[in-house]
Amino acid sequence: MEGSSRTRRPLAALRRELREEVGLAVRSDPPHVWHQEVVAPRHAAGYDGVINDYFLVRTARFNPRGTLSDDELAAENISSLKWWHPREVASYDGPDLFSPRDLATALTALITSGVPAKPLLLGL
């Protein structure tokens, strides 16, 4: 449903979040590659689930700094910003969690197989 409100809302959210959180302006419509819905009581503090849409946005490397203050970023549970290489994602064993949890596998499939014809459904 190209151009439908179902497509426009996630794209509008993507543009807003990237501008606010990392300072990236997205003018084109990047491909929607993954969709994630997880419903679970107490999934996270104050939430009974999550719905995420993932888009492939290509850009040159830049120093991320959006319009949100450090306090506003912290309220969104963002404590730092970092560029990640897929190998780093695959080998990460720190305390933070990726969403989806097995992000390395999904990234590898995206890199090797290319953009899917329609968004792939992901679990937690």
N, C-alpha and C positions, 0 to 999 in steps of 0.2 A: 504494500500500500504506500508507494512512494508519494511523499508530500502530504500524507495524512497527518492528523494531529497525533496519532500513535507514534509516528516517526519524528515529528517536529518537537515534541516535548523533551525527549531524551537529548536531541541535538541542542536545544536551547539550554538545557541543564548542563550539558558538556561545555558549551561555550562559556557560560557563567562561571562554572567551577574552575575551569582552566584559567580564566582571567583573574578571578578572585584569589585562587590558591597559588598559582605559579606565574601569572603574568603573561600567558600565551593567548594571543588572539587567533581564533580559528575562523577563517572566512569561508572555506569550502565545506562540503558535507562529507566527512570522512566515513569510511565503511564501518557499519555496525557489525562487529565480529562475534561477540558473546553476549548472552543474557543469563542472568543468575537470579533465582528466587529461592530463598531459604526461609521457611516458616518453622520456628521452634520457640516454645515458651522460654523467656529469659535468654534469648540468643545473645544479647549484649545488654548491658545496664540500661534499662528503660525501653528496650526494644524486643519485640517478639518475632523478629525476622529481618530480612534485608532483600531489597530488589536492586540489582546493579545492572547497568548496561555498559558494555565496553566497546570502545571505538579505536580504530587504528589511526593514530594521528602522527604523521611524519613531520619532523622539524629538525632544524639544525640545533646543535647543542647551544644552550644559553644558561645564564645564571638565573635560576627560578626565583622570582619574588613577585607575588601578586599584590592585590589591593588590600588584602586582609592584614591586620596587625598580628603580632606574635600571640597576643591574648586571644584574638578571634580564631587563629589557627589552632591554638591549644584547645579551645572550646569544640573544635571539629576533630579533636584527637590527632592532630598533626603536630608532631614535635620537631621534625626536620624534613628537608627535601634533599633527594639524592638521585643522581642518574645511576641506573643499574644495568649491567651487562647481563644477558641471559645466564651466563655461567655463574655470576654472583648470586642470582636468584636461586639457581639450582643448588648451590653449596651453602646457602645462608643457614646458620643454626643459632641465630640470636633469639631474643625474647619476643620480637614483633612477629605478627602474623600477616601473611599475604591473603588476599581474597581474589580469586579462589585460593584455597590452601595449597593446592598443587599447581601453582602458577607456572612453574618451570615446564611442566608437561604441556600445558595449554599454549605457552609461548613457542615451544619447540614445534608443535603442530602448526601453529600459525606461520612460523618462519619457513618450515619445510613444505607445507601444503598450500600456502597462500591464503588469501581472504576467502572465507566460505561464501557460498551462494546466498545463504541466509544465516542469521546469528545462531551460533551453536548454544545449546542450553547447558549451563554449568551447574553443578551442585556446590556444596560448601567447599 
